Amino acid sequence: MVKFSSPVVSAILFAGVTTLGVDAFAPLKSQSQATSALKMSTEAAKSASDVLWTPSWKSGARDEEFGSLGQYCEDLHLVTRRKTRTVDCGPIKFGSDHPIVRQTMATTDTADVAGTIEQVMRCADEGFDLVRITVQGRREANAAAEIREGLFKKGYDIPLCADMHFQPKVALLVADALEKIRINPGNFADGRKDFEEKVYETEEDYIQERQYLLDAMGPLVERCKDLNRCMRIGTNHGSLSSRVLSFYGDTPRGMVESAIEFADICRSMDYHNFVFSMKASNPLVMVQSYRLLAAEQYRMGWDYPLHLGVTEAGEGEDGRMKSAIGIGTLLADGIGDTVRVSLTEDPEFEYKPCNRLAEMAEARLATNDDSKARQEAVKSYEDTRDITTYARRVGELPEKNEDESVDASGFLDSNGSVLSVVTPEMFEKENVQYLYQQLGCKTAVGMPFKDIATSDSIFMPTIPPSSDTEARTAIRRLIEVNMGVIVPAAELEKDPLPNAVAFMTLDEAIEKDGKLPEGAIRLVVGLDGDEEEETLLKIKDLDPAFIMLKPKKELSHLHSSRRIFEILNANDIKHSVIHHFTSETDDSNEMAISLGTKIGSLLTDGNG
């Protein structure tokens, strides 16, 4: 019996990307405008009129003051940490001049002082830099002080963050004991009941409530400033206030504006020891929100660090992949200063994926010679992505040809496709039924059938010889249920396989003028990310069933792939693109993190 490792997966989303102008990455309008936003009072704001509120986005006043929204990351072609100020949190520091901070959240009842102390100690021993605990009321605030003191007595100075909701007065108490306070603009002050009874249609309606926000937030800001406590202004997509929802809708823009409003209060009181977060359970919403906030900070001259996280990511491979898609995508552009991987597991188990994402991000920086060389090896291209929106690139699917006995439209799926790599020994008699199961096939009397979870196509680097009739019969049964069987053209030329799909590199396909080997019915072309634009234009004449993209190791996977999609979109080449991802690990969790980071960072832009 052959031992099967995790199949090599190629993930795909068919998406259409609207080509947009380079204004999406325009520089700041002027340095004087950027620095003007940094002027503020050093006295505590007493009324909303004392606060230096950021100019309105909706009215266009912000564009007039600071220019159009521009860059969202430090460098589009070389991975560089976004430059931020340093924020102090007890013995640790957040910011671009410091390592990425790894943090988690306790799952114990905070009122259980001994239990929480034990769990925090386990998290610290695992390697975490910070632990967040929930503080619902006065009882938990008092317990938090005991927890902090108990940890000190046991020799643990790991900083603690109080997670606050609905309780401004309790936040004042807990600030006396803990190093960091996390407030959610959606329910700290902006979630009061009477907001739900109003409709905010105009700017005037919206800003009338700001005095209430200042009254609730101001005392905490003063306390944090006096004690040098850290604060996280943490917007959550799932708990935006009804006021924000009414005016901005359930959108990334609403998340960003909610956080900026609270930051304005902090800044007007000359308090800057805070970080932002823009969490959502949907990685697409999360990525767009963080990018939008980063872009707003760039154009206004702000430099506050960012805490990254995907809310309620789940458990196992799913939770790790979901976190990797959101967090990994942002880290890949140098965005993010502290990370939490939110799993429905004990917090100690969050450390490995959290640390892995941070390690991958640090290794990817252009300050490392190898990484810089791969990024600089990517041919020049213009990045025209619009980070303020999301649009899926709609790739054209293979169509059925009445002259063919196989329906090629089944080779890919419009809702996203999965291809699996299969080797000849998997088709041996004792293995084939297990193979069908691994491919997600339903079976009846040993015959495979495709289902919603079945691999759409398989890729076979080598195939069983035609003399192996049992293996060839098993392959034929997959082809008969419209599963694409993709085989290198060189293999098919040596030993034809009826109704196979011939795989060629783009250069090979051009050299052969797209001529297929005997028995093959369709062509798939492979790209390595280093092709010249004039070479890529020949894809139109070849008209392959689809494209498989696997950048060569000498190139930055992210940037070479972005370049390919820029060229395809600019030249109206609409063939579907499969991201060909390979992994050498048998650890499914590690594979999920790597796949989520490498491919997710492209799919979040609708590319693939």
C-alpha positions as CSV (number, residue, x, y, z in Angstrom):
1,M,0.0,0.0,0.0
2,V,1.4,3.4,-1.0
3,K,1.5,6.0,1.8
4,F,-0.2,9.1,0.6
5,S,1.1,12.5,1.7
6,S,-1.0,15.6,1.3
7,P,-1.6,16.2,-2.4
8,V,0.1,19.2,-3.9
9,V,-2.7,21.7,-4.2
10,S,-3.3,24.3,-6.8
11,A,-5.8,26.8,-5.6
12,I,-7.8,29.1,-7.9
13,L,-10.4,31.8,-7.8
14,F,-11.6,33.1,-11.1
15,A,-11.7,36.8,-10.8
16,G,-12.0,39.9,-12.9
17,V,-9.8,42.9,-12.1
18,T,-10.7,46.2,-13.4
19,T,-7.6,48.0,-14.7
20,L,-7.3,51.3,-12.8
21,G,-5.1,54.3,-13.0
22,V,-1.8,54.7,-11.2
23,D,-3.4,57.5,-9.1
24,A,-4.2,54.8,-6.6
25,F,-0.5,55.0,-5.6
26,A,0.1,58.7,-6.0
27,P,2.5,60.4,-3.5
28,L,1.3,62.8,-0.9
29,K,0.1,66.1,-2.2
30,S,2.7,68.0,-0.2
31,Q,4.9,67.5,2.8
32,S,3.4,70.7,4.4
33,Q,0.0,69.2,4.2
34,A,1.1,66.0,5.9
35,T,2.8,67.7,8.8
36,S,-0.1,70.1,9.3
37,A,-2.1,67.2,10.6
38,L,0.4,66.6,13.4
39,K,-0.3,70.0,15.1
40,M,-2.4,69.6,18.1
41,S,-3.2,70.9,21.6
42,T,-1.2,69.7,24.6
43,E,-4.2,70.4,26.8
44,A,-7.0,68.0,27.5
45,A,-10.0,68.6,25.2
46,K,-13.0,69.7,27.1
47,S,-15.6,69.9,24.4
48,A,-15.9,68.4,20.9
49,S,-15.1,71.8,19.4
50,D,-11.6,71.6,21.0
51,V,-10.8,68.4,19.2
52,L,-8.9,68.6,15.9
53,W,-11.2,66.3,13.9
54,T,-9.9,64.8,10.7
55,P,-11.5,66.5,7.7
56,S,-14.5,64.7,6.4
57,W,-14.0,61.9,3.8
58,K,-17.5,62.0,2.6
59,S,-17.6,65.7,1.8
60,G,-14.3,65.6,0.0
61,A,-12.7,67.9,2.5
62,R,-10.0,65.4,3.3
63,D,-9.0,65.2,-0.4
64,E,-8.8,69.0,-0.5
65,E,-6.6,69.1,2.7
66,F,-4.3,66.2,2.0
67,G,-4.7,65.2,-1.6
68,S,-5.9,62.0,-3.1
69,L,-5.5,58.7,-1.3
70,G,-2.1,57.3,-2.3
71,Q,0.3,54.7,-1.2
72,Y,-0.7,52.0,1.2
73,C,2.7,50.4,1.8
74,E,6.3,51.5,1.9
75,D,7.3,50.0,-1.4
76,L,5.3,48.1,-4.0
77,H,8.3,46.1,-5.3
78,L,10.6,45.6,-2.4
79,V,9.2,44.3,0.9
80,T,9.8,47.0,3.5
81,R,8.3,47.5,6.9
82,R,5.9,50.4,7.0
83,K,7.6,53.2,9.0
84,T,5.9,53.8,12.3
85,R,6.5,55.5,15.6
86,T,7.4,53.3,18.7
87,V,4.6,52.6,21.1
88,D,5.6,51.4,24.6
89,C,3.7,48.6,26.4
90,G,5.5,47.8,29.6
91,P,8.7,45.9,28.7
92,I,7.8,45.6,25.0
93,K,7.7,48.0,22.1
94,F,5.5,48.1,19.0
95,G,6.7,49.6,15.8
96,S,8.8,49.3,12.6
97,D,12.1,49.6,14.6
98,H,11.2,46.5,16.7
99,P,10.5,42.9,16.0
100,I,6.9,41.9,15.3
101,V,5.1,41.3,18.6
102,R,3.4,37.9,19.1
103,Q,0.3,38.0,21.2
104,T,-2.7,35.9,22.3
105,M,-5.8,36.0,24.4
106,A,-6.6,34.1,27.6
107,T,-9.7,31.9,27.5
108,T,-10.1,31.6,31.3
109,D,-12.7,33.4,33.3
110,T,-10.8,36.5,34.4
111,A,-12.4,36.3,37.8
112,D,-10.6,33.0,38.2
113,V,-7.4,34.7,39.3
114,A,-5.3,31.6,39.9
115,G,-6.5,29.9,36.6
116,T,-5.7,33.0,34.6
117,I,-2.3,33.4,36.1
118,E,-1.5,29.8,35.2
119,Q,-2.7,30.2,31.6
120,V,-0.8,33.4,31.1
121,M,2.4,31.8,32.5
122,R,2.0,28.9,30.0
123,C,1.6,31.4,27.2
124,A,4.7,33.3,28.3
125,D,6.6,30.1,28.5
126,E,5.5,29.2,25.0
127,G,7.0,32.5,23.7
128,F,4.2,35.0,23.6
129,D,5.1,38.7,24.2
130,L,1.7,39.8,25.4
131,V,-1.6,38.3,26.6
132,R,-5.1,39.9,26.4
133,I,-7.7,39.2,29.1
134,T,-11.4,40.1,29.1
135,V,-12.7,42.7,31.5
136,Q,-16.4,42.8,31.6
137,G,-17.0,44.8,34.8
138,R,-15.6,45.8,38.2
139,R,-15.2,42.3,39.4
140,E,-12.9,41.4,36.5
141,A,-11.1,44.8,36.9
142,N,-10.2,43.9,40.5
143,A,-9.2,40.4,39.4
144,A,-7.0,41.9,36.7
145,A,-5.1,43.8,39.3
146,E,-4.6,40.6,41.3
147,I,-3.5,38.7,38.2
148,R,-0.9,41.4,37.4
149,E,0.5,41.4,40.9
150,G,0.4,37.6,41.0
151,L,2.4,37.3,37.8
152,F,5.0,39.8,39.0
153,K,5.4,37.8,42.2
154,K,6.1,34.7,40.1
155,G,8.7,36.5,38.1
156,Y,6.6,37.2,34.9
157,D,6.6,40.7,33.5
158,I,4.7,39.8,30.3
159,P,2.4,42.8,29.7
160,L,-1.4,42.3,29.9
161,C,-4.0,43.9,27.8
162,A,-7.6,44.5,29.1
163,D,-10.3,43.9,26.5
164,M,-13.0,46.5,27.3
165,H,-16.6,46.7,26.1
166,F,-19.3,49.1,27.1
167,Q,-17.5,50.1,30.3
168,P,-15.6,53.4,30.1
169,K,-15.5,53.8,33.9
170,V,-14.2,50.3,34.5
171,A,-11.5,51.0,31.9
172,L,-10.2,53.8,34.1
173,L,-9.9,51.3,37.0
174,V,-8.1,48.6,35.0
175,A,-5.7,51.2,33.5
176,D,-4.2,51.6,37.0
177,A,-3.0,47.9,36.9
178,L,-2.5,46.8,33.3
179,E,-0.1,47.9,30.6
180,K,-2.5,48.1,27.7
181,I,-6.2,48.8,27.2
182,R,-8.1,47.7,24.1
183,I,-11.2,49.7,23.3
184,N,-13.7,48.9,20.5
185,P,-15.1,52.1,19.0
186,G,-18.2,50.2,18.1
187,N,-19.3,49.5,21.7
188,F,-17.0,51.5,24.1
189,A,-18.9,54.7,23.7
190,D,-20.5,54.7,20.3
191,G,-22.8,51.8,21.1
192,R,-25.3,53.3,23.3
193,K,-29.0,52.4,22.9
194,D,-30.4,55.7,21.5
195,F,-28.0,55.6,18.5
196,E,-30.1,52.7,17.3
197,E,-33.2,54.9,17.2
198,K,-31.6,57.5,14.8
199,V,-30.8,57.7,11.1
200,Y,-27.7,59.6,10.3
201,E,-28.1,61.0,6.8
202,T,-26.0,64.1,6.9
203,E,-22.6,65.1,8.2
204,E,-24.3,67.4,10.7
205,D,-26.3,64.6,12.1
206,Y,-23.2,62.4,12.5
207,I,-20.9,64.9,14.2
208,Q,-23.5,66.0,16.7
209,E,-22.8,62.9,18.7
210,R,-19.1,63.6,19.1
211,Q,-19.4,65.3,22.5
212,Y,-20.7,62.0,23.9
213,L,-17.7,60.2,22.5
214,L,-15.3,62.7,24.0
215,D,-17.0,62.5,27.4
216,A,-16.6,58.7,27.5
217,M,-13.1,58.5,25.9
218,G,-11.4,61.6,27.3
219,P,-10.9,60.5,30.9
220,L,-9.4,57.2,29.8
221,V,-7.0,59.0,27.4
222,E,-5.9,61.3,30.3
223,R,-5.3,58.2,32.6
224,C,-3.3,56.3,29.9
225,K,-1.3,59.4,29.2
226,D,-0.5,60.0,32.8
227,L,0.5,56.4,33.5
228,N,2.2,55.9,30.1
229,R,-0.3,53.0,29.3
230,C,-0.7,51.7,25.8
231,M,-4.0,51.6,24.0
232,R,-5.4,49.7,21.0
233,I,-8.2,51.4,19.1
234,G,-9.6,48.1,17.8
235,T,-12.4,48.4,15.3
236,N,-14.3,45.1,14.6
237,H,-16.3,44.6,11.5
238,G,-18.9,42.6,13.4
239,S,-19.6,45.2,16.0
240,L,-19.7,48.6,14.2
241,S,-22.0,51.0,16.0
242,S,-25.4,51.7,14.6
243,R,-24.3,55.3,14.2
244,V,-21.4,54.2,11.9
245,L,-23.6,51.7,10.1
246,S,-26.2,54.3,9.4
247,F,-23.8,56.8,8.0
248,Y,-21.1,54.6,6.3
249,G,-22.7,51.2,6.0
250,D,-21.2,47.8,6.8
251,T,-18.0,48.7,5.0
252,P,-14.2,48.9,5.4
253,R,-14.6,52.7,5.1
254,G,-16.9,52.7,8.1
255,M,-14.3,50.7,10.1
256,V,-11.6,53.1,9.3
257,E,-13.6,56.3,10.0
258,S,-14.7,54.9,13.3
259,A,-11.1,54.3,14.4
260,I,-9.9,57.7,13.1
261,E,-12.6,59.5,15.1
262,F,-11.3,58.0,18.3
263,A,-7.7,58.6,17.3
264,D,-8.6,62.3,16.8
265,I,-9.6,62.5,20.5
266,C,-6.3,60.9,21.5
267,R,-4.2,63.2,19.3
268,S,-6.0,66.3,20.4
269,M,-5.0,65.4,24.0
270,D,-1.4,64.9,22.8
271,Y,-1.6,61.2,23.5
272,H,0.1,59.0,20.9
273,N,0.9,55.7,22.7
274,F,-1.7,53.7,20.8
275,V,-2.0,51.2,17.9
276,F,-4.8,50.5,15.5
277,S,-6.5,47.3,14.5
278,M,-9.2,46.6,11.8
279,K,-10.4,43.0,12.6
280,A,-13.0,41.1,10.6
281,S,-13.9,37.4,10.2
282,N,-13.7,37.8,6.4
283,P,-10.1,38.1,5.3
284,L,-11.1,40.1,2.3
285,V,-12.8,42.8,4.4
286,M,-9.9,42.6,6.9
287,V,-7.2,43.2,4.3
288,Q,-9.1,46.0,2.6
289,S,-9.7,47.7,5.9
290,Y,-6.1,47.6,7.0
291,R,-4.8,48.8,3.6
292,L,-7.3,51.6,3.6
293,L,-6.3,52.7,7.1
294,A,-2.6,52.5,6.2
295,A,-3.3,54.6,3.1
296,E,-5.1,57.2,5.2
297,Q,-2.2,57.3,7.6
298,Y,0.3,57.9,4.8
299,R,-1.6,60.8,3.3
300,M,-2.3,62.5,6.7
301,G,1.3,62.0,7.9
302,W,0.3,59.6,10.7
303,D,2.6,56.8,11.8
304,Y,0.8,54.6,14.3
305,P,1.6,50.8,14.4
306,L,-1.0,48.2,13.4
307,H,-2.1,45.1,15.2
308,L,-3.1,42.3,12.7
309,G,-5.7,39.6,13.3
310,V,-8.6,37.8,11.7
311,T,-11.6,37.5,14.1
312,E,-12.8,34.0,14.9
313,A,-10.6,32.3,12.4
314,G,-11.6,28.8,13.6
315,E,-9.5,25.8,14.4
316,G,-7.1,23.3,12.7
317,E,-6.0,23.9,9.1
318,D,-9.0,26.1,8.3
319,G,-8.3,28.5,11.1
320,R,-4.6,28.7,10.3
321,M,-5.3,29.2,6.6
322,K,-7.9,31.9,7.2
323,S,-5.5,33.8,9.4
324,A,-2.6,33.3,7.0
325,I,-4.7,34.8,4.1
326,G,-5.5,37.9,6.0
327,I,-2.4,38.4,8.2
328,G,0.1,37.0,5.6
329,T,-1.2,39.2,2.8
330,L,-0.6,42.4,4.8
331,L,2.8,41.2,6.2
332,A,3.8,40.5,2.6
333,D,3.6,44.2,1.9
334,G,5.4,45.2,5.1
335,I,2.2,46.1,6.9
336,G,1.8,45.0,10.5
337,D,3.7,45.4,13.8
338,T,2.0,42.9,16.1
339,V,0.0,39.7,15.3
340,R,-2.5,37.5,16.9
341,V,-3.8,34.3,15.3
342,S,-7.3,33.8,16.7
343,L,-8.1,30.1,17.0
344,T,-10.8,28.2,18.8
345,E,-8.1,26.3,20.6
346,D,-6.3,26.9,23.9
347,P,-4.2,30.0,23.5
348,E,-0.9,28.2,23.8
349,F,-1.6,26.6,20.4
350,E,-1.8,29.9,18.8
351,Y,1.9,30.6,19.2
352,K,3.3,28.3,16.5
353,P,1.2,29.8,13.6
354,C,1.6,33.3,15.0
355,N,5.3,32.9,15.3
356,R,5.5,31.2,11.9
357,L,3.8,34.1,10.2
358,A,6.1,36.6,11.9
359,E,9.1,34.6,10.9
360,M,8.0,34.4,7.3
361,A,7.4,38.1,7.2
362,E,10.8,38.9,8.7
363,A,12.5,36.6,6.3
364,R,10.7,38.2,3.3
365,L,12.0,41.7,4.1
366,A,14.3,43.3,1.5
367,T,16.9,43.8,4.3
368,N,17.7,40.1,3.7
369,D,20.0,39.7,0.8
370,D,18.4,36.6,-0.7
371,S,14.9,38.1,-0.5
372,K,16.0,41.4,-1.9
373,A,17.7,39.5,-4.8
374,R,14.5,37.6,-5.6
375,Q,12.4,40.8,-5.5
376,E,14.9,42.8,-7.6
377,A,15.0,39.9,-10.2
378,V,11.3,40.5,-11.1
379,K,11.1,42.4,-14.4
380,S,9.8,46.0,-14.1
381,Y,6.1,46.5,-14.1
382,E,3.5,49.1,-13.1
383,D,1.3,48.2,-10.2
384,T,-2.2,49.5,-10.9
385,R,-4.2,47.7,-8.2
386,D,-6.9,49.7,-6.4
387,I,-6.7,48.9,-2.7
388,T,-10.0,50.7,-2.0
389,T,-12.1,48.0,-3.6
390,Y,-12.2,44.3,-4.5
391,A,-13.1,42.9,-7.9
392,R,-12.6,39.2,-8.9
393,R,-10.8,38.6,-12.2
394,V,-13.3,36.6,-14.2
395,G,-11.3,34.1,-16.2
396,E,-12.8,32.4,-19.2
397,L,-13.6,28.7,-18.6
398,P,-12.9,25.9,-21.1
399,E,-16.0,25.3,-23.2
400,K,-17.5,22.1,-24.4
401,N,-16.6,21.0,-27.9
402,E,-19.1,18.8,-29.6
403,D,-16.4,17.1,-31.5
404,E,-14.7,15.8,-28.3
405,S,-16.0,12.8,-26.3
406,V,-15.0,14.6,-23.1
407,D,-16.8,17.7,-21.7
408,A,-13.9,20.1,-21.1
409,S,-16.1,22.6,-19.3
410,G,-15.8,20.3,-16.3
411,F,-12.0,20.8,-16.1
412,L,-12.5,24.0,-14.0
413,D,-15.2,25.5,-11.9
414,S,-16.5,29.1,-12.0
415,N,-16.7,29.1,-8.2
416,G,-13.1,28.2,-7.7
417,S,-11.2,25.1,-8.7
418,V,-8.8,22.7,-7.1
419,L,-6.2,20.6,-9.0
420,S,-4.3,17.8,-7.3
421,V,-1.0,16.2,-8.3
422,V,-1.2,12.4,-8.8
423,T,1.6,9.9,-9.3
424,P,1.5,6.6,-11.3
425,E,1.7,4.4,-8.2
426,M,-1.5,5.9,-6.9
427,F,-3.3,4.1,-9.8
428,E,-2.1,0.7,-8.8
429,K,-4.9,-1.8,-8.1
430,E,-4.6,-1.7,-4.3
431,N,-4.5,2.1,-4.2
432,V,-7.0,3.3,-6.8
433,Q,-10.1,3.3,-4.6
434,Y,-8.3,5.2,-1.9
435,L,-7.1,7.7,-4.6
436,Y,-10.7,8.2,-5.7
437,Q,-11.6,9.0,-2.1
438,Q,-8.7,11.4,-1.7
439,L,-9.8,13.2,-4.8
440,G,-13.2,13.7,-3.3
441,C,-15.0,11.4,-5.7
442,K,-18.2,9.6,-4.9
443,T,-18.1,6.0,-5.9
444,A,-20.7,3.4,-6.9
445,V,-19.7,-0.2,-7.5
446,G,-16.1,1.0,-7.6
447,M,-16.7,3.7,-10.3
448,P,-15.8,7.3,-9.5
449,F,-18.2,10.3,-9.9
450,K,-17.5,14.0,-9.5
451,D,-19.1,15.8,-6.6
452,I,-19.0,19.4,-5.4
453,A,-15.9,18.7,-3.3
454,T,-14.1,16.7,-6.0
455,S,-10.8,17.9,-7.5
456,D,-11.7,19.4,-10.9
457,S,-8.6,18.2,-12.6
458,I,-5.4,16.3,-11.8
459,F,-1.8,17.0,-12.9
460,M,0.4,13.9,-13.6
461,P,4.1,14.7,-14.1
462,T,4.4,11.1,-15.3
463,I,1.8,8.5,-16.3
464,P,1.6,4.7,-16.2
465,P,2.7,3.0,-19.4
466,S,-0.1,1.9,-21.8
467,S,0.9,-1.7,-21.1
468,D,-0.5,-1.2,-17.5
469,T,-4.1,-1.6,-18.6
470,E,-5.6,-1.5,-15.0
471,A,-4.0,1.9,-14.3
472,R,-4.9,3.2,-17.7
473,T,-8.5,2.1,-17.1
474,A,-8.6,3.9,-13.8
475,I,-7.4,7.1,-15.4
476,R,-10.0,6.7,-18.2
477,R,-12.7,6.4,-15.6
478,L,-11.8,9.8,-14.3
479,I,-11.7,11.3,-17.8
480,E,-15.1,9.9,-18.5
481,V,-16.6,11.9,-15.6
482,N,-15.0,15.1,-17.1
483,M,-12.0,15.4,-14.8
484,G,-9.1,17.0,-16.7
485,V,-6.0,14.8,-16.7
486,I,-3.1,17.2,-17.4
487,V,0.2,15.6,-18.5
488,P,3.4,17.1,-19.8
489,A,3.5,17.0,-23.6
490,A,6.8,15.2,-23.6
491,E,5.3,12.3,-21.7
492,L,2.4,12.1,-24.1
493,E,4.7,12.1,-27.0
494,K,6.4,9.0,-25.6
495,D,3.2,7.1,-24.7
496,P,-0.1,8.8,-25.8
497,L,-3.1,9.0,-23.4
498,P,-6.4,9.4,-25.1
499,N,-8.3,12.6,-24.2
500,A,-5.5,13.9,-22.0
501,V,-4.7,17.6,-21.7
502,A,-1.1,18.5,-22.8
503,F,0.9,20.7,-20.5
504,M,3.7,22.8,-22.1
505,T,5.6,25.8,-20.9
506,L,4.7,28.9,-22.9
507,D,8.1,28.8,-24.7
508,E,7.5,25.1,-25.7
509,A,4.0,25.9,-26.9
510,I,5.2,28.8,-29.0
511,E,8.0,26.6,-30.5
512,K,5.5,23.9,-31.4
513,D,2.9,26.5,-32.6
514,G,0.5,24.9,-30.1
515,K,0.5,21.5,-31.9
516,L,-0.8,18.8,-29.5
517,P,0.7,15.3,-29.1
518,E,-1.3,12.3,-30.3
519,G,-4.5,11.7,-28.3
520,A,-4.4,15.1,-26.5
521,I,-7.5,17.3,-26.8
522,R,-6.5,20.5,-25.1
523,L,-3.5,22.6,-24.2
524,V,-2.5,24.1,-20.9
525,V,0.4,26.5,-20.7
526,G,2.7,27.0,-17.8
527,L,4.3,30.3,-16.8
528,D,7.3,30.8,-14.6
529,G,6.8,34.5,-13.9
530,D,9.9,35.6,-15.9
531,E,8.3,35.8,-19.4
532,E,8.7,38.9,-21.5
533,E,5.5,40.8,-22.2
534,E,5.7,40.2,-26.0
535,T,6.0,36.5,-25.2
536,L,2.9,36.6,-23.0
537,L,0.9,38.2,-25.7
538,K,1.2,35.0,-27.8
539,I,-1.2,33.3,-25.3
540,K,-4.0,34.8,-27.3
541,D,-3.1,32.9,-30.5
542,L,-2.4,29.6,-28.6
543,D,-5.8,29.8,-26.8
544,P,-5.0,27.3,-24.0
545,A,-7.7,25.8,-21.9
546,F,-6.2,27.7,-19.0
547,I,-2.8,28.9,-17.6
548,M,-0.8,27.4,-14.7
549,L,1.3,29.9,-12.9
550,K,4.3,28.7,-10.9
551,P,7.0,31.4,-10.5
552,K,10.6,30.1,-10.5
553,K,12.4,30.1,-7.2
554,E,14.8,32.8,-8.2
555,L,11.9,35.3,-8.3
556,S,9.7,36.8,-5.6
557,H,6.5,34.7,-5.9
558,L,4.3,37.7,-4.9
559,H,5.8,40.3,-7.1
560,S,6.4,38.2,-10.2
561,S,2.7,36.9,-10.0
562,R,1.4,40.5,-9.7
563,R,3.4,41.4,-12.8
564,I,1.9,38.6,-14.8
565,F,-1.6,39.6,-13.9
566,E,-0.9,43.2,-14.7
567,I,0.2,42.2,-18.2
568,L,-2.7,39.8,-18.7
569,N,-5.3,42.4,-17.6
570,A,-3.7,45.2,-19.6
571,N,-3.8,43.1,-22.8
572,D,-7.3,41.6,-22.3
573,I,-6.0,38.1,-21.9
574,K,-8.9,36.5,-20.2
575,H,-7.8,32.9,-19.8
576,S,-8.3,31.4,-16.3
577,V,-5.1,31.2,-14.2
578,I,-4.3,28.4,-11.8
579,H,-1.9,29.1,-9.0
580,H,0.4,26.1,-8.9
581,F,1.6,25.7,-5.3
582,T,3.9,22.9,-4.1
583,S,4.9,22.0,-0.6
584,E,7.5,19.7,0.7
585,T,6.0,19.4,4.2
586,D,3.6,16.7,5.5
587,D,2.5,19.0,8.3
588,S,-1.0,20.1,7.2
589,N,-0.9,23.2,9.5
590,E,2.4,24.4,8.1
591,M,1.0,23.8,4.6
592,A,-2.1,25.8,5.4
593,I,0.0,28.8,6.6
594,S,2.3,28.7,3.6
595,L,-0.5,28.2,1.1
596,G,-2.6,30.9,2.7
597,T,0.2,33.4,2.7
598,K,1.6,32.8,-0.8
599,I,-1.6,32.3,-2.7
600,G,-3.9,34.2,-0.4
601,S,-1.9,37.4,-0.9
602,L,-2.8,37.1,-4.7
603,L,-6.4,36.0,-4.3
604,T,-7.3,38.9,-2.0
605,D,-6.6,41.1,-5.0
606,G,-8.8,39.0,-7.1
607,N,-5.8,37.6,-9.0
608,G,-6.3,33.9,-9.9
